[in-house]
Amino acid sequence: MATLPSFSGKIPKTGPAPGFFVPARFVEFLLLNPRAETLTGATKVWEELARAIGLVLIIEGILPFLYPRRWRALVQQLASVDNRSLRTAGLVSMLVGTALLMLIGGTPSA
């Protein structure tokens, strides 16, 4: 396995102006070295966020992968639902997710 470059604990900065942050470079770091021992608290939060987004993408992809016809029919039905109902469902989803995170601690693992 190739040796990964060491990371000083500072967020990599590149670009035309000092301090200009390129997210792709940071994501590349997380993918190449997700378990670096020198990760700062902010970096751990970004790592957890990347994991959470990855998990959401996996879960969101299950239905279209397993049941494409049913998923298409569901999307067509959702197109006919009024905005108020969709917003209410979105709000309830956000509140349940927030409550779940608060219940389990909501902080990145060490």
Protein Blocks (a to p, Z undefined) as FASTA:
>chain_A
ZZddddehiacdedjbehiacfklmmmmmmmmmmbfkbcfklmmmmmmmmmmmmmmmmmm
mmmmmmmmlmmmmmmmmmmpcfklmmmmmmmmmmmmmmmmmmnnopacZZ
